[in-house]
Amino acid sequence: MSTFLENTQKLIEEAADIAMIDGGILTRLKKPERILEFEITAGGNKFQAWRVQHSSVLGPYKGGIRFHPDSNLDEVQALAALMTLKTSLMGIPYGGGKGAVKVNPKELSKKELEELSRGYAKAIFDKIGPEKDIPAPDVGTDSQIMAWMTDEYSKIAGYNVPGVFTGKPIELGGSKGREIATSFGGFVVLREYLRQAKDLALLSGDLTVVVQGFGNVGGHIARILKEAGFKIVGVSDSKSAIYCDEGIDVHEIIKIQKEKTAQGAAKISLEEAASGRYKIISNKELLESDADILIPSALENQITLENAKDIKAKVVLELANGPITAEADKILEKQGIQIIPDILANGGGVVGSYFEWAQNLQRLYWEEEEVLGRLDKIMADAFQAVARTKKEYGITWRQAAYVRAIKRVVDAMKLRGRVI
């Protein structure tokens, strides 16, 4: 099976071939501008860390920081390249970057987690900034971690710099609507897709949805779709999945988890929250369940050569980064399954970050209604642009998203004189 980085590079190569981009330019596209590798000490232990700055031709580097025990340099390089394409596709003034620490944050005390977070900000202090590189939360990180990192950067700088990180708490310059931006953006893209879908069967009756991953993104998309009239029949977390043909009461599950957490307990699993009301199945069974729409919102490489033939959904909305391998992608395509790709589907997160950054720089703050209204327009415009590219070239949704994103990056490279 190809690695995540190999998959990403194959997709870039394929799109460059469709757009007839020169091989020399393609080489520049695939290679990051800077790779930072370092170690951070926390709680007496050393942890491997990275920050990859992929491209700055369209603006400062932009991308999250993940804390995960399986993180590695190849993964971070792939994610940084995807961020370059994502910001380009969204039409916002950023390049792409990504960071990671090889750690399981659940195994650290709060004090150790703070030490690790501040250590990361300190290690890359001179390479980031509001006009250089603006990190954000990702898998295993949250607004509290961004608060510590922002504070550490500001202490070293000697003054408050809220615009250096996004995804911060509202009290420290965070943006209203940022927490749900990825999920809301995914909803807008799905809405636009269904409006133009030629398969009218998708527009009749209750559309059924399964969501893999019930963290911030998965939990919010399940709630938003439920409120929009979709039937959520399955959701999963890292331990197991719950399923019900009649539909799951998403609000009740979220409420139970919040109440338990407020009482001082760790976040309980979906199986515990379900408390016997729903069927317990495996993540594998969830992915292969018979629903109209499948939404992977966990980690990469979830649909592979091994299970692609068993996927039954009509539409896959990629809210995770790279959840489908290149080999699996081809199998799903042959089966007639429509894939709304990650760089389009989950672009709402970076657009929400862009709004937070812009508000920080202007010291001007918007209400959630304005944030989501602006986000809706950008996501809908991005979808329509991809739809036009798809029609022009007669290609898949993924290919169209990559072609459009790459062409904008290449145009900027040419205008800057970096390539001919």
Buried (B, 14 or more C-beta within 10 A) or exposed (E): EBBBBBBBBBBBBBBBEBBEBEEEBBEBBBEBBBBBEBEBEBEEEEBBBBBBBBBBBBBBBBBBBBBBEEBBBEBBBBBBBBBBBBBBBBBBEBBBBBBBBBBEBEEBEEEBBBBBBBBBBBBBBEBBBBEBBBBBBBBBBBBBBBBBBBBBBBBEEEEBBBBBBBBBBEEBBBBBBBBBBBBBBBBBBBBBBBEEBEEEEBEEEEBBBBBBBBBBBBBBBBBBBBEEEBBBBBBBBEEBBBBBEEBBBBEEBBEBBEEBEEEEEEBBBBBBBBEEEBEBBEBBBBBBBEBBBBBBBBBBBBBBBEBBEEBBBBBBBBBBBBBBBBBBBBBBBEEEBBBBBBBBBBBBBBBBBBBBBBBBEEEEBBEEEEBBEBBBEBBBEBBEBBBEBBEEBEBBBBBBBBBBBBBBBBEBBEEEEEBE
